[in-house]
Amino acid sequence: MTDSLGSRAKFGVLAPSTNTSVQPEFDAMRPWGVTNHHSRLIIPDTRVTDDASFMAMMDNIRNALFPALEAVLSCDPDLVVLGMSAETFWDGLQGSQRLKRRLEKTAKRGVAMGSDACRAALRACGRSVRRLGVITPYMPIGDRQVRKFFTDCGYEVVNLLGLKCRSPVLIAHESKQKLRAAIERVNRGKVDAIVQVGTNLAMAEVAAMAEFWLGKPVIAINTATYWYALRQYGIRDKIYGWGSLLAAH
């Protein structure tokens, strides 16, 4: 017997309780027979003004991660999908790999993380993609982790713009106009592709539009993560309107 609505796959999605972008963006990309089941990392909407307060927020996320994972496992999902990104980039490639091993040991099934998804998405764009423009909502301490991850993966981060969002909830308040301006700022100096991290930035639509106009890959982390989860589970549907990843790879 299979789940009547999730006949092809049930995804257990983890996202902070402050995040209002992952759920609507993932659901908008969902193909038939796939269902998304969200479990929230319960964290407060703390004020973030510097590296120290950013790290306090990160501690809240770390403390809430495994309780949220245990909760979503009770619906017996086929795959666990992380709708949160900062922790997946922490301590570079090796840190990302350690986190995935810990999660999979508890989950006892596959785990799709944003860091792995971005790496896979860049590989799908071809070997000519080496120089990146990167957008984050983070403070400098978070930006350094993102830069380290992509450098560890063999890419050159030419430009990195951290938006320094003032609280977890306020990340989702960044307008499409501001995100477009951010893309323009990091698209300088012979950049081959643009990558946005930070899952509460509602970037999926903006990235797809920018990719069309710029003629180069613009990877929004929510799009990359959902694409990666589908492909990791063997679902190859082409989904249009969200950029080249879901439509062509």
C-alpha positions, 0 to 999 in steps of 0.5 A: 500500500502507498500513501493515497496522495503521496503515491510517488513520494512523501518528502519530510521537510525541515524548516525554521518556524520563522521561515515563510518562504520554503513551504509556498515555494516547495509546494509551487514546484511539487509534481503530481503524486509528491507531497511535502510534510513540514516539520518546524524547528521552533526558534524565536524571531531574535534580533540579528545585528552582528556576528554574535547575535547571528551565532545566537540564532544559529545555536537556536537552530542547532538545538531545534534541528533534531527534535524537528527531524524526529517529529517528521519521521513519525509520518514515515517520509521517503526522503528528508529535505532540509529547508534551511541552509546556513548550517549545511554550509558550516565548516565548509565541505567537510562540515557539510558532509559531517552534518549529512552523516549525522542526519542520515544516521538518525533519519535512516533514509536519504537526506537532501541538503541545500549545500549538496543541492547547490553543488549538484546544480552547479555541476549540472550547469557544466564545467565552464561554470567556475566563477560565482556571484553569491547572495546571502541574507547573513552576517559576515560570519555566515558569509565566510562559511558559504565562501569556504564551502564553495571554495572547497568545492573548487569554485571561485567566489568573485562577489559575495553580497550578504544582506545582513537581514535583521531577524529570521522573519525579516529575511522573507521581507526582502522585496523582489526589487531588492533581490534583483538589485542584489543579482545585478551587484554580484553579476560583475567581473566575468561571473559564470553563475549566480547562487543565492543561499538562505531559504527564507529569501523568496528568490525562486521566481526572481532567479528564474526571470534573471536567468532568462535575461542574463543568459547564465545560471541563477540558482535559488537555493529553494529551487535547487534543493527541491530539484535535488530532492526529486532527482535524488529520489528518482523523479525526473519530471520537467517542471517549467517556470522555475528556471533551467534546473527543473525544466532541463536537468 
